[in-house]
């Protein structure tokens, strides 16, 4: 059963900034998707993309533990339900046994981990439950991850090099997105940080004394549920809060330029000793 918590919903109704909703559309043809959303770098929530997948109601924590419980998967450490970051090494990753992770959530205590595991962590049988989206199939740069997070889990504001299709399998997440040209208002942490692609500002509870430029920031927002897919164009900043226990998959992809940029980013992180979670 998907769980929710008062903490998960606490900040949903009163954000201290101006937001507009993200458009929702039935999943278009690949050609239309590129024309209407990829080229203009426009976020969108897609419906119907997972029609041929395992039904959204079946992607429960219990289902994942039953089918893939022996898998040793990459998880990120949480502190107060938020990604913990080491000032030098960035997000702190470790391997957890999926069955043990699910069992640890049954007593209602805050989770200590957020599973964000590469597809390779799972047995091949998982590939029977989903279909590679046409939008990114055959891309020269492609990475697939599986996400399991407890209600209330927060991923701080950050941005990625590739495009991102985030497929919600079960549970809801609230997303806040900011365009690339808002970067100055979001106070990027910078290359010397352990999390160079993260922002210093917390969009749910900003400290305007420290980050006064954020007062003029504008975001787009969507609460995305099971069977829906959020497209995040490359370079867009995004912050997430899980409103329920949630299972998701995401597909990062791009062409040759994105591949080179991703390789350069990975090389920089290796040089800095920043952990990437790509085990």
Secondary structure, DSSP 4 states (H G I P E B T S, - for coil): ---B-HHHHTTTS--SSEEEEPPEEE---HHHHIIIIITTT--EEEESTTTTSSPGGG--HHHHHHHHTT-EEEEEEEETTEE-EETTTEE-EEEEEHHHHHHHTTT-PPPSEEEEEEGGGS-GGGGGS----TTTTT-SEEEEEEEEE-TT-EEEEE--SSEEEEEEEES-EEEEEE-GGGHHHH-B--TTSTTTTBBS--SSS--TTT-GGGGG-EEEEEEE-TTEEEEE-TT-EEEEEESB-EEEEEEEEE-HHHHHHHHHHHHHHHHHT------
